[in-house]
Amino acid sequence: MLAKGRCVKTRVSLNKKKKKKKKKKKKRKKMNQNLSSLLIGLVGAALTLSAYSQTWVSPTECITAGLLVLVFGLLVNEGFISI
């Protein structure tokens, strides 16, 4: 009887460990997703702000490209697009 109790406790503790590992994996994935969307957002902001300081592309095109990159970063952050 005592051995069965130990076995059940071991199974319960193994299940808890597996659940903790899954939670850590999800949290790590979410952190990577947030970091990716942050970097994409920074690139989009830089594109948008550079519209007034560069002369290669018209400001309208540069602002449009920057906003599209920002929207892409938002979609990554929300999980609609995975990288």
Secondary structure, 3 states (H helix, E strand, C coil): CHHHHHHHHHHHHHHHHHHHHHHHHHHHHHHHHHHHHHHHHHHHHHHHHHHHCCCCCCHHHHHHHHHHHHHHHHHHHHCCCCC
